[in-house]
């Protein structure tokens, strides 16, 4: 049976994702990030413009009360990731307005405050002074180093190894041993690695950016070609062949590890695919600029 990707575009211009059996909102809750990523990959105006209503009052009136989607207007738990992807959108498509990130309040929503590194990242983007890039390098570098070492220790103690994406199946929790279960529950989430990679990508070129890309590489598997391409890593001929023959998964492989710390079942795609196979198209987009 063919496995197809789940991405589709709604009439608002947002990139949504057909829900898995346990979901019911087709990804409206996290469509800010997915739509910004679609805008970066495809450069279609409908994706670029779709984000504007979410932050319109902030961009025009300076009133920070964003929402996730026109049909999901919750603000009380608007998250750090959504906010970061909004700033990434500014950097890519409205760099003249990047100064707005300095006006984002410390308390992003009633539930969330900015993370420790966010204000330093905002200043590095908006002001781009040596001191701002230095301070972000210090803070982000320490946080990434801790996350990398902690996750590596958990996987080593549990004997967790990565699998080929074509063979990967998420292991149900009941089938994990005690150490594997501890590693899954206590690992710093792998889905933060792609956000962190884009944060580094948005920095101006220079020594601090170069050093932070090395830190990001320590967070991911060698087979995470998506992030490695994004941050301009060096590839072997064999790896380039792997990228060219990559068929994709029914989710974004770059935001998940192919090991037992991942609890979301991702399946390798097979057969003809509908438009917007983002998992493959992201690689093609970055290969074109490699």
LINJOMO-V584120 format. One record per residue. N is the residue number from 1. NEAR is the number of other ideal C-beta (glycine too) atoms within 12 Angstrom. Layout:
# LINJOMO-V584120
N | NEAR
N | NEAR
This chain:
# LINJOMO-V584120
1 | 7
2 | 14
3 | 22
4 | 26
5 | 35
6 | 30
7 | 37
8 | 25
9 | 27
10 | 26
11 | 12
12 | 24
13 | 28
14 | 42
15 | 41
16 | 36
17 | 33
18 | 23
19 | 18
20 | 19
21 | 8
22 | 9
23 | 17
24 | 12
25 | 21
26 | 24
27 | 33
28 | 30
29 | 27
30 | 33
31 | 37
32 | 42
33 | 42
34 | 43
35 | 45
36 | 43
37 | 43
38 | 42
39 | 36
40 | 32
41 | 34
42 | 26
43 | 19
44 | 21
45 | 14
46 | 21
47 | 34
48 | 25
49 | 23
50 | 34
51 | 42
52 | 30
53 | 23
54 | 36
55 | 36
56 | 20
57 | 18
58 | 29
59 | 28
60 | 13
61 | 12
62 | 17
63 | 16
64 | 28
65 | 23
66 | 37
67 | 31
68 | 37
69 | 32
70 | 24
71 | 19
72 | 27
73 | 18
74 | 25
75 | 25
76 | 17
77 | 21
78 | 36
79 | 31
80 | 31
81 | 36
82 | 38
83 | 42
84 | 38
85 | 37
86 | 42
87 | 45
88 | 38
89 | 38
90 | 33
91 | 33
92 | 26
93 | 28
94 | 23
95 | 19
96 | 11
97 | 24
98 | 30
99 | 21
100 | 30
101 | 37
102 | 24
103 | 22
104 | 37
105 | 24
106 | 18
107 | 18
108 | 31
109 | 25
110 | 14
111 | 14
112 | 24
113 | 18
114 | 28
115 | 24
116 | 19
117 | 31
118 | 34
119 | 30
120 | 33
121 | 44
122 | 36
123 | 28
124 | 37
125 | 36
126 | 29
127 | 23
128 | 25
129 | 17
130 | 16
131 | 15
132 | 26
133 | 32
134 | 24
135 | 23
136 | 40
137 | 32
138 | 23
139 | 28
140 | 38
141 | 29
142 | 19
143 | 29
144 | 35
145 | 25
146 | 20
147 | 28
148 | 28
149 | 19
150 | 22
151 | 31
152 | 24
153 | 19
154 | 28
155 | 30
156 | 16
157 | 19
158 | 26
159 | 15
160 | 29
161 | 19
162 | 22
163 | 23
164 | 19
165 | 35
166 | 21
167 | 16
168 | 28
169 | 21
170 | 25
171 | 24
172 | 15
173 | 18
174 | 9
175 | 13
176 | 23
177 | 17
178 | 13
179 | 20
180 | 28
181 | 23
182 | 20
183 | 33
184 | 31
185 | 18
186 | 19
187 | 34
188 | 27
189 | 24
190 | 37
191 | 30
192 | 33
193 | 37
194 | 41
195 | 41
196 | 44
197 | 41
198 | 37
199 | 42
200 | 42
201 | 32
202 | 36
203 | 38
204 | 24
205 | 16
206 | 20
207 | 15
208 | 30
209 | 30
210 | 21
211 | 24
212 | 40
213 | 34
214 | 25
215 | 33
216 | 38
217 | 29
218 | 30
219 | 40
220 | 39
221 | 32
222 | 21
223 | 29
224 | 39
225 | 37
226 | 39
227 | 39
228 | 37
229 | 32
230 | 36
231 | 36
232 | 22
233 | 28
234 | 15
235 | 21
236 | 13
237 | 10
238 | 13
239 | 22
240 | 19
241 | 12
242 | 23
243 | 32
244 | 17
245 | 16
246 | 31
247 | 27
248 | 36
249 | 41
250 | 32
251 | 37
252 | 39
253 | 44
254 | 43
255 | 35
256 | 37
257 | 40
258 | 36
259 | 36
260 | 33
261 | 37
262 | 35
263 | 28
264 | 28
265 | 20
266 | 33
267 | 28
268 | 29
269 | 28
270 | 17
271 | 14
272 | 12
273 | 23
274 | 20
275 | 18
276 | 30
277 | 34
278 | 43
279 | 41
280 | 33
281 | 29
282 | 39
283 | 35
284 | 22
285 | 24
286 | 29
287 | 24
288 | 13
289 | 15
290 | 20
